[in-house]
């Protein structure tokens, strides 16, 4: 049975990724269960994960070397690490930069060094489209120049994490695959991300807060498309950096209109000043992912929204307890 380590196992993408793996894997899930957002949602995910017979959970803060060293036996024999653990959100990174540096940079290099020391040669690293900033009419393309001037503290911590791991994982037999994700949404999503917040606010007749005029456009990407990309990445036998996003953008207002139609409710829109360092549009160049991984998004926005809303409805009683706060879109 092949052992695979998944960090951020109780996070949005980590949870969905683990559920895509079959019983032929021994899955070691690692998470610090921090309070970056309402931890009750992480508890809900973990409750489901513990029903998987080949899953083992370890509560580890990867920024603390001693915590990793205390669990090295669980790392031994692993073939692959999928590093999804991170602290996300542009706006919040200006309020808590120390936590972003610790969780996105220190933790990432600690994990890479551990993998190297244990001869785990296959590392998949999750990164973010925030590295690119506002692309305007251009497509965001993976060429490493964008790492020189990251447009936010969050982007800087992720960019530096990428750079450090490239330096650690530099031997010929070490394979580092980096996936940059574009505005992911779907079931079990983060409560600080726009789509799930909009669904919750409209469903519960609360004010729908929009920072700016709502015409900002995003490459909204359904989570199972990201999971498909991760599974292709871990089987890819060469190092590289790949965009994973939708090749169509939608404005926040267009998304809200679609949610209104699905729920049969009208949103009570409240407009506020544009968020600090907000961008107008980020659209990915997917040539690299299509050509080398045979990957492209297969879930259109209407199907993805419908699945997300159905999940919300089926978990509505639990989700009423969750705090849906505003944070800048990833």
Helices and strands as residue ranges (DSSP letters): E 2-7, H 12-18, E 25-31, H 39-49, E 55-59, H 65-69, H 72-75, E 78-83, H 90-95, H 97-101, I 102-106, H 107-117, E 122-128, G 129-132, E 139-140, G 145-147, H 153-168, E 175-181, E 184-185, H 194-203, E 207-211, E 217-218, E 221-222, H 223-235, E 240-244, E 250-251, H 252-263, E 268-272, E 283-284, H 287-293, H 301-314, H 316-319
